[in-house]
Amino acid sequence: MKGELEVKVGALGFNRISIFQPSLLLGERSHFRLSERVAAYIFPVIFSIPFLRRYRPITVNEVAKKMVLVSQEAGKRLEMFKLDEVFVK
């Protein structure tokens, strides 16, 4: 579904589109999600293994900061940012 949405957004004719594809987002939620809470504790351990790091969780604040930086720089008409291409720890 996300891929279909990306294609449709790309066809809207905006001057620039930046699509961010992080892994699990960590941060405060307005409602409780048990599976995300459990994953927030387990994923950092599992995804500390080098070949799995690209799937590690990231905080919403880190993603928001990068979005702001990207919006202030010149870029291609359509850019897609995957976790480990952008969010280096």
C-alpha positions in Angstrom: 0.0 0.0 0.0 2.8 2.4 0.8 4.4 1.8 -2.6 1.1 2.6 -4.3 0.7 5.8 -2.3 4.3 6.9 -3.2 3.5 6.4 -6.9 0.3 8.4 -6.6 1.9 11.3 -4.7 4.7 11.3 -7.3 2.1 11.9 -10.0 0.6 15.0 -8.3 2.9 17.4 -10.0 4.6 19.0 -6.9 7.9 20.7 -7.6 9.7 18.5 -5.1 8.7 15.4 -3.2 10.8 13.9 -0.4 9.6 10.5 0.9 11.1 9.2 4.1 11.1 5.4 4.9 12.3 4.9 8.4 11.8 1.7 10.4 9.8 1.6 13.6 9.3 5.1 14.9 9.9 5.6 18.6 8.2 8.3 20.6 5.2 9.3 22.6 1.8 8.1 21.3 -1.7 9.4 22.1 -2.8 5.9 22.6 -1.2 2.6 23.8 0.1 0.1 21.2 1.3 -3.0 23.0 3.2 -4.4 19.9 5.1 -1.2 19.4 5.9 -0.9 23.1 7.4 -4.5 23.0 9.2 -3.8 19.8 10.7 -0.6 21.2 12.5 -2.7 23.8 13.4 -5.7 21.7 14.4 -4.1 18.3 17.4 -2.1 19.5 19.0 -5.3 20.7 18.2 -7.4 17.7 19.1 -4.7 15.2 22.4 -3.8 16.8 23.7 -6.8 14.7 25.6 -5.1 11.8 23.8 -6.6 8.9 20.4 -5.7 10.5 21.2 -2.1 11.5 19.3 -0.7 8.5 16.0 -1.9 10.2 16.7 -0.4 13.6 14.1 1.8 15.3 14.5 5.6 15.2 13.0 8.4 17.2 10.4 10.7 15.7 12.6 13.6 16.6 15.5 12.3 14.5 13.2 11.9 11.5 11.7 15.4 12.0 15.1 17.0 12.2 16.2 15.3 9.0 13.0 16.3 7.2 13.6 20.0 8.1 17.2 19.8 6.9 16.2 18.2 3.6 13.5 20.8 3.1 16.1 23.6 3.4 18.5 22.1 0.8 18.2 21.9 -3.0 17.3 18.4 -4.2 15.9 16.3 -6.9 12.2 16.5 -7.9 11.6 13.1 -6.3 13.8 11.7 -3.5 13.3 8.7 -1.3 15.3 8.4 1.9 15.7 5.0 3.5 16.8 4.7 7.1 20.5 3.9 6.7 20.9 6.2 3.7 20.1 9.2 5.8 20.0 8.6 9.5 23.6 7.7 10.4 24.2 6.8 14.1 
